[in-house]
Amino acid sequence: MSEDAGRRSMTRRTRDFTVLLGTTALVLFLLALTGALGLIEALSALGVIASVALAYFVGSAARVPQGVADTWADKPAPEPAEPGPGLFAALPLPALEIGPGQKIMAFNRAADDLFQLANLPFARASAVIRSPVLLAAIDQALERTNAAPISAELETGPDETWRAHVSRIPAGKNVLVLMEDLTPVKRAARARADFLANASHELRTPLTAISGFIETMRGPAKDDTAAWPRFLDIMAGESDRMSRLIADLLSLSRIESSEHVLPRGRENLAEIVSASLAALEPIAAGKGVTLTINAAPTEMPEMTAHRDELVQVVENLVSNAVKYSNAGSTVTLSFGTAPSLAEARITASQQWTLSGRMTLLQALARTSAPEAAVWLRVEDQGPGIEREHLPRLGERFYRADQSRGGKITGTGLGLAIVKHIMAHHRGGLAVETLMGQGTAFGVWMPTGRDA
């Protein structure tokens, strides 16, 4: 069998050598005949090509070991491996394999969700991709076998950005396109820029006021000492405002930096509520607002929580309710337990008929089974919040002052801090409002397992 394989191999090499040499000689003869190439040059080129072909013919005639020859004699040469469906399915990012003519040869589930490819088998890339930059990168990768990987950014929506990585598949004619979602990164960058702009604006306002009064006391009102107490009161108020803003910024930064670390302490919500209201009673009394507690009849279980952060949640929600309440009104604080996060959300934020509602933060369930939860609800009897403001509640520095009774002093960070604290505790935050009757904010969170 090995001798037959050797004879077949020799016959193929002889045929290839003859065809190559004959074709080359014919081409050179035609070039010389038309005058495009001189006769001497044509004969020299033929001699060089014949020498190279002869060297290849002789070198390729080396005997193959018999064991290998017996194994390979009747088997075709293996073809280059190409990415298969299993590999594409394992990729966490949208991926497409595009062949010559921009035909989409394969794609994974993530790419189907992005481009809706299930009903377009072997469609051209230009039929689903609207980015000229990406299509040009695909064409470049298809045309050049040694092209370096190319990256291109494309906008797929008003607030959605993707980066496409285009590269040629080794030992193949197809191109791999891998999509990376840059939307969270872009949003974070915009949020960071907005945060810095808003923070600088909020700090600049009181600083400008203080600087103005200092300049006035040094200049036109230098001798008007009777007006100084009023100026000093305003300056003290602006200074306090800056102090609150800086304290809230530091608190928000601290909460964000530890948001990925779950709390470990075991606390009782009833004790936290009692301690927080005791600290807020003088403030409420000074404005003529009554604070009442409507606790659940059952004893509150301990929960996994960070005590200082939950105290801050209660104080921020109650102080906001007092701030937007008129003298003689009541702020009611209710809390209790629920067998699941879903029931806790309903109890905390869906108590009024025909109210405007918005879930500002959805609680994250750790398991598919229902988790025991605790909830807290703070109701005021203020003017309410207009519906168009509800989606933006919880944003940094956002205040719906006009919808809640005129200009109210504050940093605009209270609800943002509450939102981040509840995210730290894997809890939720929602608002419910009735125009002219009041507003209620509800929070809920899992109790967690005993340590």
Steps between C-alpha positions, in 0.01 A plus 500: 500500500785740574657446151165580333470815710855600404430447129179705521689777680776498233243515221330800659831682547604431138166628372520816713862563388410459134192724518689775687796498266288479185268783606792723592674434171180579304450830684862606446482403129188714449661796678811468283288460185305822568814695584404557862806301611834452329606152384805493724295607804234237423757219475667616823169509686409154368834364620454645850144372534599157371784481753270591790233254385761224460636567846149475646433183298815330626456621860142378520601153390644414844372164614226506760542251785305186422280522809401849414455419132272209585295725725469797264482318168121491467412795726450861384703775663326654802331836442561802723274505802236772516295628795196284552160559661626381837767769514260773394242393756762517777594861422334742748511788249313528167712330234460452123702305246491676163622338181582625149238730357418616855280193554422427865607138542441454874391696806420441866191574707631836621555613139150381409354712782696801378449472122189273473675245277286189556277577201788606274713188433816579302397863459756761404650703781389822330138386541517512881796729576441869431844628594715590197811493720435141611412382149823655368697322773338168404588553133858586590536187714353282223733640234825489695615168642758665726286796610535597865188488723282809456278669760207726415239674714140524385182660634204259500259729682461845655682386814668176391860456387684184390858426403556242227824298487562368148774243433584242235459138611841325474536247215163600358323747273240616753496788744400502867304801627475530879271766649574671834233708674645837600167646614563456877847653466369797301215554745737486795727755334206733435372453856846578637523815287149609603582429863813716492316779320209494745724474805711793389184703431348416839823598678552813293160648591555528878863597448390785273249618759756491783761679288245765404402579857864510610572748223193704603605508866848610399371766260162674487380362836831544675356754742143363501551268797126479556466293179782262589290255709270442200798449270663263747179295532483457123870408485452248782208343313700470179793355694270240655367417155854436373575287804189287439585465132857389572378259768245350258762471225739321734221272621395417144860430401550270799180307426587459133850375577364220722180425307634167370571372854193357673428616857584252776341641816169381646265787583141557605297742288274603790798617704644691204167676438460592868851647523461695176164655593633605839766705322245656262228586752641850580518589130143385436372678813669821393300493176177391667498155339398187693697175458309176550608135483273229363690182575395149401348297786758223466844523652765612253768242418865589474634568153838516336569873474738787564350694791636848420387476138144400592487780756593731214219355286239564769628848579517605134148378421343642814684835476386533137141429605521762778659750260211477253223492765304797628456587867231291664545202265618150586786284372429130545770236507391137453713186492459125520592163350394309189554141381658617173657804336206532261247525784728740688510728193120503472455578869763774499401682182148409384251608765305787337241464228553697176844615612800569283768236560857437394749234605833683522705192592401136465615260771738224394391150607787271598307178432201391296317404820309777686713682757368645822515877487446816705344822372475864604258768379510876573185702415455875508198726444676739267404628155609185316735459204399543137530182294761636258743540790472141629751332261777743600460465875815349643729680253777703659415868556150459354227682692138526389453816709231663291273197526545474876412844625759748373872531556631265769857513624705184477788335318293277272702198609269352766309260275817414306661392828190296593506334158866401529456372857210280393707372206774417753242296696357340182173679572254714311365857499168630368285814516123543507326838479160666482489864393369718782495211749856385560793283404634171633843346454542129563810286540533123541784250532559132578561410863792276403610184672611476859876518540 
